Amino acid sequence: MNFFRGVMGGQPAGPQPSGAETIQKLCDRVASSTLLEDRRDAVRALKSLSKKYRLEVGTQAMNHLLQILQTDRSDSEIIGYALDTLFNIICNDEEEEQDESEDAASMGKQKAVAVPDENPQKQVDDLGVQFTDKLIQEPENVTLLLTMLEEFDFHVRWPGVKLLTILLKNQCVQLQAIILVSPMGVSRLMDLLADSREVIRNDGLLLLQQLTKNNAAIQKIVAFENAFERLLDIITEEGSSDGGIVVEDCLILLLNLLRNNSSNQNFFKEGSYIQRMKPWFEVGDDNSGWSAQKVTNLHLMLQLVRVMVSPTNSPGATASCQKSMFQCGLLQQLCTILMATGVPADILTETINTVSEVIRGSQVNQDFFASVNAPSNPPRPAIVVLLMSMVNERQPFVLRCAVLYCFQCFLYRNQKGQGEIVATLLPSTIDANSISAGQLLCGGLFSADSLSNWCAAVALAHALQDNLTQKEQLLRVQLATSLGKPPVSLLQQCTNILSQGDKVNRRGSKVQTRVGLLMLLCTWISNCPIAVTHFLHNQENVPFLTGQISENLGEDERLVQGLCALLLGICIYHNDNSLENYTKEKLKQLIEKRIGKENFVEKLSFITKHELYSRAAQKPQPVFPSPEQMLFDHEFTKLVKDLEGVITKAVHKSSEEEKKEEETKKTIEQHDSIVTQYKELIREQDSQLQELREQVSSMSSQKELMQSSLAQQLSQIQQHKDQYNLLKLKLGKDSQGQGGSQADGAQVNGLQTEELGQLREEVEELRRQQATLHSQLGEKETLISTLRSGSSQEAGDATGGPVHTDMTQELEALRSQIQSQQAEISQLQTERTELLRRAEAKSSEAGVAGGSSDDSALLADLEGRLAAQTSETDRLKAEVQGLTEGRAGMEQQLASATSTVAILQAEKAKLQGELQESKKEQDDLLMLLADQDQKIHSLKQKLKDLGEAVDDDDDLRDQTDDDYDEEEDDEEKDD
């Protein structure tokens, strides 16, 4: 155990072994010892030597340590020593390395032989990366480390978290790929956030920060492992913006999960987590004495809001987040910070940038921001207060850039806001007692500070962006330059500063000022022929531009030359030839004589070739390292991209080509107008055809309903027929039985008691039959009423002619059945009359025979019953008469329905004829369209031969023809 004493600080018994020898012995002991205590002591000794002899321990002991992790998992102490040792040999901590070097120098110990004297930190970093590569060379080792995190023991879990964190720092991409395919790998790491021990939870946050860097797949898995909920809970528990470094770590992890990850952003918004961000920005009245940690936390919180509404996100996602932020009051809270006092400058700057992107392109948010007032006396709009900071040269540069970005976002796709800004410059709306946005912009535009000139010019250009109305309105603005002189227009003053810079306090001589004014003029007169005319009306403008372009100036003036060429090119391209001296042709001749076409195009290309042009074109926010590099605006780069090509073509075109192009354009416009009229006509006819199809479909459905109803009625009639036939057969049998019994009685001399009983039974049976017949007649009346209502419904259907014919036939059959029933009723009445006659004859014979008192009573009773039966028969006759009258009324209604059906059929035939005429008209129109298409195609071919770019709308026309053919096929199928 002598080497243990030497390692652990005891006095050596003999010659002191070297560090490498000691480490070799310890590694042998770890590999060969059978007792757990010996292996534990050896690993503890390796841990104590791992920082001083990092190279030797890493080279010789790494495999043994990994083997310990596999074989001795039951002993948490040795596992903790092994993990700490691996962490020490992989970690590239510069301070620890320096401390160890100082300790080694003071103690006279030997330094690691593999670390050279030159560039030691780079060698140390490379050493950590090498050991990391060696460890992750086998993915099973990473999986083994992930399983270590399942141990709850602090001495195992904490070293495991630190080891994985340093592995991710050294080889992030490779380790991310291994963890991504490892079963439950990310889930095990997410469990660290739920650990009750803060040191493990906090280091788990650092681990997840490294894990989620630039890996969208892992970011999605972490987000769906409920990371947002856990992180927001930790931020709330730690005190939100007043919290410590843990809040900062949570916010950094949230930024990793949301930045450039649309899926997680949508999940964050749908989970209503935006609403939980509002309490972060609640600041009190006393904002003095902010700690550095609070400033950092609030800065990260503002960045988190900006990530959700970044202009680089999809427009739909950004608009949805902007809406949520307004509805939950987050925008209002940000505006409160914006207008609060005592807020640190960097937080105020970031808040302005955040508000800018929250309102950018959102009309509701822009309107709300326009209504925000600063807490001053009297209250001033927030826009005015911000513009005052922008044109104040004593304000920080980054703050002025932020205010400019806010103003640009406020006017982005906001024609209402553009109109309000321009209105503050018009004579009818100027209030001498208050400061307006327009006055501040004019003051900045003509101030002595070149940065204020540039910012005011760009801000005013955004008030005119894509808004022809405001470009024309701004031409009305008049400025009073000095006492005793007439006012001049704003356009004239801008051109005067450009062309007479040396005379007006040399403001135009500064490149930044001239670039800003030229960008304003290009934006102003672009796509506005009236503004072009006003610009050309000043006789000094064109000579100044041609002189600037033709001169050979220095490198700094090249950009000004390019912008002058762009301005002159816009005057050519958007010229309406209203000024005889400056028509398109004369301006091109002037360029050819004074400058040269090739030289003009070369000077025009100076804009896009400038190094700052590409930087400004990348994103809307104006971010510049210094005020001198603030030359280009993002929206202006888009304008240059759109105009450079068309201006080059316009300059090279000859007058004949211009005339041909104008004639061709006019012809195309005429043909397009004709085609548009025909298209509108076809659309109207298509809509009419669609309505007719809907009517036909509705009538067809009604017809089907009528047919189904009629089929039901026919089945019911058939059932009644069958019942009636059965009743008729039964009545016939009863009549035959009654006739036989009476004949037998007639042969008997005298009325016997049995015969009288039989006669009573026959009379009762006849009464029951009459009652049954009466109920059946009532059912027939109900059926007839149902048939009447069905006939009335069928009379409203224009396409139900055949159905009515069938109905009429059925009604005729029903009439014949009723007549047959009446004949049967008459037969029954005749049979009853015969029965009464026989009964009277029997009664007279009975009187002749004996005239007993009992027989007389029976006869009297029989006569009474016969009288009642007679009255019942009379009542039945009356009901039959009523049924006959109802049948006559039904026949009248049926005749009326038949005439209505005939009228509707005639209307249907008329509609079909109109439909055929409409088809014929459409065919004629299609033939005319085909001729027009052929003419347009030939004209477009001529334009293409002349080098013009022509939009082809053949696809739209083909699609229209295809739709029409499909509709004709559908109509043929319906017919």
LINNORNOR-V543598 format. One record per residue. N is the residue number from 1. OMEGA is omega in degrees with one decimal (* if undefined). Layout:
N;OMEGA
N;OMEGA
This chain:
1;-177.0
2;-178.2
3;174.8
4;178.7
5;178.6
6;-178.8
7;-173.2
8;172.4
9;178.9
10;-179.7
11;-178.5
12;-179.8
13;-177.5
14;177.2
15;-177.3
16;178.3
17;177.1
18;-179.9
19;-179.6
20;179.6
21;179.2
22;-179.6
23;178.2
24;179.0
25;178.1
26;178.4
27;177.1
28;179.1
29;178.5
30;-175.8
31;-170.7
32;-176.0
33;177.7
34;179.2
35;179.8
36;-178.5
37;179.0
38;179.3
39;179.6
40;179.5
41;179.9
42;179.2
43;176.5
44;178.2
45;177.4
46;178.5
47;-178.8
48;179.9
49;-169.1
50;179.7
51;-178.2
52;-179.5
53;-173.8
54;-177.0
55;-177.3
56;179.7
57;-179.6
58;-177.5
59;-171.6
60;-167.9
61;-173.2
62;-178.7
63;178.6
64;179.1
65;177.2
66;177.0
67;176.6
68;179.9
69;-179.2
70;-170.9
71;-174.0
72;-177.9
73;-178.6
74;-179.1
75;-175.4
76;-176.7
77;-179.4
78;176.9
79;178.2
80;176.8
81;-178.6
82;179.4
83;177.8
84;179.6
85;177.4
86;179.2
87;-177.9
88;-176.7
89;-179.0
90;-174.9
91;177.9
92;-178.7
93;-175.0
94;-178.0
95;179.3
96;178.9
97;180.0
98;178.6
99;-180.0
100;179.8
101;178.4
102;178.8
103;-179.0
104;-179.9
105;-178.5
106;-178.0
107;179.3
108;-179.4
109;179.9
110;179.4
111;178.4
112;-172.7
113;-174.3
114;-177.0
115;-179.6
116;-179.1
117;-175.8
118;179.6
119;-173.9
120;-176.5
121;177.1
122;178.7
123;177.9
124;178.3
125;178.7
126;179.4
127;177.4
128;178.7
129;179.3
130;178.6
131;176.8
132;178.1
133;-179.6
134;-177.9
135;-176.2
136;177.0
137;173.3
138;-178.8
139;178.8
140;178.0
141;178.0
142;176.9
143;177.8
144;177.7
145;178.1
146;177.7
147;177.1
148;-178.6
149;177.9
150;177.2
151;-178.7
152;-178.2
153;-176.0
154;-175.8
155;175.6
156;-173.1
157;-176.5
158;175.4
159;177.1
160;178.0
161;179.9
162;-179.5
163;178.8
164;179.6
165;-178.5
166;174.9
167;178.5
168;178.2
169;-176.3
170;-178.4
171;-172.0
172;-172.7
173;-177.7
174;-178.8
175;176.0
176;179.6
177;-179.9
178;-179.6
179;-177.7
180;-178.6
181;179.3
182;-179.2
183;178.4
184;-177.8
185;-178.8
186;-179.4
187;177.7
188;179.5
189;178.7
190;178.6
191;179.3
192;-179.3
193;179.9
194;-179.9
195;-177.9
196;178.2
197;-170.9
198;-177.4
199;177.5
200;178.5
201;-178.4
202;176.1
203;173.6
204;175.1
205;178.4
206;178.0
207;-179.7
208;175.1
209;179.1
210;-176.1
211;-173.0
212;-179.0
213;169.9
214;176.5
215;-174.4
216;-178.1
217;178.8
218;177.9
219;179.3
220;-179.5
221;179.8
222;-179.6
223;-178.6
224;170.5
225;177.0
226;-178.7
227;-177.6
228;-179.2
229;-177.3
230;-177.6
231;178.6
232;176.2
233;179.1
234;179.3
235;179.0
236;-179.8
237;-176.9
238;175.5
239;177.7
240;-175.3
241;178.2
242;-178.6
243;-175.8
244;-175.6
245;179.4
246;176.9
247;177.4
248;179.2
249;177.9
250;-179.2
251;177.1
252;177.9
253;176.8
254;177.9
255;177.3
256;-177.1
257;-171.6
258;-174.7
259;177.6
260;178.4
261;-175.0
262;179.8
263;179.1
264;177.2
265;178.1
266;178.1
267;178.4
268;-179.7
269;-177.9
270;178.3
271;178.8
272;178.1
273;176.5
274;-179.4
275;-179.1
276;178.6
277;-175.3
278;-178.4
279;179.4
280;-170.9
281;176.5
282;-179.4
283;-179.1
284;179.3
285;-179.6
286;-177.4
287;-179.7
288;175.3
289;176.6
290;176.3
291;179.5
292;180.0
293;178.4
294;177.8
295;179.1
296;-179.3
297;-178.2
298;176.8
299;178.0
300;177.4
301;177.1
302;176.6
303;178.5
304;175.8
305;-178.7
306;178.2
307;-177.8
308;-177.1
309;-177.9
310;177.1
311;178.5
312;176.4
313;176.7
314;-176.7
315;-179.2
316;179.8
317;179.3
318;-179.7
319;179.5
320;178.2
321;177.6
322;178.8
323;179.6
324;-179.0
325;176.8
326;-176.8
327;-178.4
328;177.7
329;-179.5
330;178.2
331;177.8
332;179.9
333;178.2
334;177.6
335;175.7
336;175.9
337;-177.6
338;-176.7
339;-178.3
340;179.0
341;178.3
342;179.6
343;178.1
344;-173.1
345;-178.1
346;175.5
347;177.8
348;178.9
349;-179.7
350;176.3
351;177.7
352;178.1
353;179.9
354;177.4
355;-179.7
356;-176.1
357;175.4
358;-178.1
359;-173.2
360;176.6
361;179.7
362;-174.9
363;-179.2
364;-179.9
365;178.1
366;177.1
367;178.0
368;-179.0
369;178.3
370;-178.6
371;-179.0
372;179.1
373;177.0
374;-179.6
375;179.9
376;179.2
377;-2.0
378;-179.5
379;177.9
380;176.9
381;-179.6
382;179.8
383;-179.8
384;179.9
385;179.8
386;179.2
387;175.8
388;176.3
389;-177.0
390;-177.0
391;177.5
392;-175.2
393;178.5
394;178.4
395;178.5
396;-176.7
397;-178.4
398;177.9
399;179.1
400;176.3
401;179.2
402;178.5
403;177.2
404;178.4
405;178.3
406;179.4
407;177.9
408;179.6
409;177.5
410;-178.2
411;-176.2
412;-178.6
413;-178.3
414;-178.7
415;176.7
416;178.4
417;176.9
418;178.9
419;179.3
420;179.4
421;-179.1
422;-178.6
423;179.0
424;178.2
425;-175.8
426;-176.0
427;-174.3
428;-175.2
429;-177.8
430;177.3
431;-175.5
432;-175.9
433;-178.1
434;178.3
435;-178.8
436;178.9
437;-179.9
438;178.6
439;178.5
440;179.8
441;177.9
442;178.0
443;176.8
444;-177.9
445;-175.5
446;178.7
447;-179.1
448;-179.5
449;-177.1
450;178.7
451;175.7
452;176.8
453;-177.0
454;-179.1
455;-179.8
456;179.4
457;179.3
458;178.9
459;178.9
460;176.7
461;178.1
462;175.2
463;180.0
464;-172.9
465;175.7
466;-178.5
467;-176.9
468;-178.4
469;-178.2
470;174.9
471;178.4
472;179.4
473;-177.5
474;176.3
475;-179.0
476;-175.1
477;179.0
478;-179.8
479;175.5
480;-175.1
481;179.8
482;-179.1
483;176.6
484;179.1
485;-179.6
486;178.9
487;177.4
488;-179.9
489;178.0
490;178.2
491;179.8
492;-179.5
493;177.4
494;179.9
495;177.1
496;179.0
497;179.5
498;-172.3
499;-178.0
500;-176.3
501;-178.6
502;-177.4
503;-176.7
504;175.1
505;175.5
506;178.6
507;-177.5
508;-177.5
509;179.2
510;-175.7
511;-176.9
512;178.1
513;-178.4
514;178.1
515;179.1
516;179.3
517;178.5
518;176.3
519;177.3
520;-179.0
521;179.4
522;178.5
523;-176.1
524;-172.9
525;178.9
526;178.1
527;178.7
528;-177.5
529;179.4
530;178.2
531;176.7
532;178.8
533;178.0
534;-179.2
535;-178.8
536;-178.3
537;174.8
538;-172.9
539;-176.8
540;-171.7
541;-176.7
542;175.8
543;177.9
544;-178.7
545;-179.9
546;177.8
547;178.3
548;-177.1
549;-173.4
550;-178.0
551;174.1
552;-175.6
553;-177.9
554;-176.7
555;-178.1
556;-177.1
557;-178.3
558;179.0
559;177.4
560;176.6
561;179.3
562;179.2
563;174.8
564;176.9
565;177.6
566;179.9
567;178.3
568;177.1
569;176.4
570;176.8
571;176.7
572;-171.9
573;-177.7
574;-179.6
575;177.9
576;176.8
577;179.2
578;176.2
579;-175.2
580;-177.6
581;-176.3
582;172.7
583;179.3
584;-175.5
585;-178.8
586;176.9
587;178.0
588;176.2
589;178.2
590;177.9
591;-177.6
592;-177.7
593;-173.2
594;-171.4
595;-170.9
596;-175.2
597;-178.4
598;178.3
599;178.9
600;179.8
601;178.6
602;178.7
603;177.6
604;-178.9
605;178.4
606;-176.9
607;-175.8
608;179.2
609;-179.0
610;-175.3
611;-179.3
612;-179.7
613;-178.1
614;178.5
615;-179.9
616;-177.9
617;-174.0
618;-177.5
619;-174.5
620;-174.9
621;177.5
622;179.6
623;-177.0
624;179.2
625;-179.1
626;-179.2
627;-177.8
628;-179.3
629;-179.2
630;-174.9
631;-173.7
632;174.1
633;-175.4
634;-178.9
635;178.3
636;176.7
637;175.2
638;179.4
639;178.5
640;179.9
641;-179.8
642;-171.3
643;-172.8
644;-178.3
645;-176.6
646;177.8
647;177.9
648;177.9
649;-177.8
650;-179.1
651;-176.4
652;-178.6
653;176.2
654;-179.1
655;178.8
656;178.4
657;177.1
658;179.8
659;179.2
660;-179.9
661;178.5
662;178.7
663;-179.8
664;178.4
665;178.2
666;179.5
667;-179.9
668;178.7
669;177.7
670;179.1
671;178.4
672;178.3
673;178.0
674;179.3
675;179.1
676;177.4
677;179.3
678;178.1
679;178.4
680;178.3
681;179.7
682;178.4
683;178.2
684;179.3
685;176.6
686;178.4
687;177.0
688;177.2
689;178.9
690;177.3
691;178.4
692;177.9
693;178.7
694;177.7
695;179.1
696;179.2
697;178.7
698;179.4
699;177.8
700;177.9
701;176.5
702;178.7
703;178.9
704;177.5
705;178.7
706;-179.7
707;178.5
708;177.5
709;179.5
710;178.2
711;177.2
712;180.0
713;178.8
714;178.5
715;177.0
716;178.7
717;179.5
718;176.9
719;178.6
720;176.6
721;-179.7
722;178.5
723;-178.8
724;178.2
725;177.1
726;178.7
727;-179.5
728;177.6
729;-179.5
730;178.8
731;179.4
732;178.6
733;179.7
734;-179.9
735;178.2
736;179.2
737;-179.9
738;-179.7
739;-179.6
740;-178.9
741;179.3
742;178.8
743;178.3
744;-179.7
745;-179.2
746;-179.0
747;-178.3
748;-179.8
749;-178.8
750;-177.8
751;-179.7
752;-178.0
753;180.0
754;-179.9
755;178.2
756;178.3
757;178.1
758;179.8
759;177.7
760;179.9
761;179.1
762;179.1
763;178.3
764;178.1
765;178.7
766;176.8
767;179.1
768;178.7
769;177.9
770;178.5
771;178.7
772;179.2
773;178.5
774;178.7
775;178.0
776;177.3
777;175.8
778;177.2
779;177.8
780;177.6
781;177.5
782;179.1
783;179.6
784;177.9
785;178.1
786;178.6
787;177.6
788;179.6
789;177.2
790;179.4
791;179.3
792;178.0
793;-178.8
794;179.2
795;178.5
796;-177.5
797;-175.7
798;-175.2
799;-173.8
800;-179.3
801;179.9
802;179.8
803;178.6
804;178.5
805;177.9
806;-179.7
807;179.8
808;178.7
809;178.8
810;179.3
811;176.9
812;177.6
813;178.5
814;176.6
815;180.0
816;178.4
817;179.3
818;178.3
819;178.0
820;176.6
821;177.4
822;177.9
823;178.5
824;177.5
825;177.5
826;178.6
827;177.8
828;178.3
829;178.4
830;-179.8
831;177.9
832;177.8
833;178.2
834;178.9
835;178.2
836;179.2
837;179.5
838;179.4
839;178.6
840;179.1
841;179.6
842;-179.4
843;178.8
844;177.3
845;178.8
846;178.1
847;179.6
848;-174.5
849;-175.3
850;179.9
851;179.0
852;-177.3
853;-179.7
854;-179.6
855;179.5
856;179.3
857;179.2
858;180.0
859;179.4
860;178.1
861;179.8
862;179.0
863;177.6
864;-179.7
865;178.6
866;178.3
867;178.1
868;178.2
869;179.0
870;178.3
871;178.2
872;178.5
873;178.0
874;178.6
875;178.6
876;176.8
877;-179.9
878;179.3
879;177.4
880;178.2
881;177.3
882;178.1
883;178.2
884;178.1
885;176.6
886;178.4
887;178.5
888;177.3
889;179.0
890;177.3
891;176.9
892;178.3
893;179.6
894;177.9
895;178.5
896;178.9
897;179.8
898;178.8
899;178.2
900;178.5
901;179.9
902;179.0
903;-179.8
904;176.8
905;177.7
906;177.2
907;178.5
908;178.9
909;179.1
910;178.3
911;178.3
912;177.1
913;177.2
914;178.2
915;178.5
916;177.5
917;178.2
918;177.5
919;-179.9
920;177.9
921;178.6
922;177.3
923;178.0
924;179.1
925;179.4
926;177.0
927;178.5
928;177.2
929;179.0
930;177.5
931;179.4
932;178.9
933;-179.5
934;179.2
935;-179.9
936;-179.4
937;179.8
938;179.0
939;177.8
940;177.9
941;177.2
942;178.0
943;178.7
944;178.2
945;179.7
946;175.9
947;-179.7
948;176.0
949;-174.4
950;175.2
951;-176.3
952;178.6
953;178.3
954;-178.7
955;178.7
956;-179.2
957;178.1
958;179.3
959;178.2
960;178.3
961;179.8
962;178.1
963;-179.6
964;178.1
965;179.5
966;178.7
967;177.8
968;178.3
969;179.3
970;179.2
971;178.1
972;177.5
973;179.1
974;178.7
975;*
